[in-house]
Amino acid sequence: MKVYLGTVSGNSYKLRILLSLLKAPHEVVIIDMPNKQHKSAEFMKINPRGEVPAIEDDGKVIWDSAACLVYLARKFGGEQWLPTDAAGMAEVMQWVALAATEIQCGLQYARRGVTQGRWTLGSLEDGQKFGRVALDICEARLANNDWLALGRPTIAEPACFPYIETAPEAKVALEPYPAIIKWMERCKKLPGWAAR
Ligand SMILES: N[C@@H](CCC(=O)N[C@@H](CS)C(=O)NCC(=O)O)C(=O)O
């Protein structure tokens, strides 16, 4: 299995976390993003969006971090990380959806604006405001629960963690979110959790 990643990519970090937790055998292919390899004709055949991450396995190509997490969890993780019962799967996926909407378009895009000067959707304030919607939802959930989706860690954790951890780089302080800070510490203590 080939896993296409970028070195400073939070979406790639989601896969690194899960691959490490699952001890899934794989080969990492680093895409040279500073030299725009992700926009090359060759890589666009793998991911037509011209983005990392992506996976190539058994003749199949999977792109998008959420789809890749689903693939890895179901292929290597049994029922633990993405259960197949209707309610369990939906509860996990609602957090994966939060990672792809308020967290990505809020916290990721605000961070990218601050660190790279690229503003994808609106201003810094727009991104911060949208990102705080996600932080408020996570904080409320984690005030009374150890994990985001179920009573155990699932792919909701690697999906949401990377851009919450880097919220300060989007000039969003995490101090007002004590339950999130404790959750991040719990995540980092999971056996096999990969460091950024
Ligand atoms: N929705 C996509 C977003 C992927 C994404 O934004 N990847 C960034 C790196 S973290 C990227 O490849 N950006 C390339 C670019 O913007 O040119 C996913 O979750 O995989």
The ligand as a Gaussian input file, in Angstrom:
#p B3LYP/6-31G(d) Opt

LIG

0 1
 N      -10.482000      17.814000       1.779000
 C       -9.140000      17.406000       1.512000
 C       -8.208000      18.567000       1.746000
 C       -6.783000      18.192000       1.469000
 C       -5.860000      19.372000       1.566000
 O       -6.268000      20.523000       1.798000
 N       -4.583000      19.077000       1.400000
 C       -3.594000      20.120000       1.391000
 C       -2.448000      19.768000       2.306000
 S       -2.980000      19.679000       3.990000
 C       -3.075000      20.222000      -0.024000
 O       -2.714000      19.237000      -0.622000
 N       -3.052000      21.445000      -0.564000
 C       -2.557000      21.655000      -1.875000
 C       -2.886000      23.011000      -2.338000
 O       -3.693000      23.673000      -1.698000
 O       -2.335000      23.410000      -3.351000
 C       -8.759000      16.243000       2.412000
 O       -9.316000      16.150000       3.518000
 O       -7.927000      15.421000       2.011000

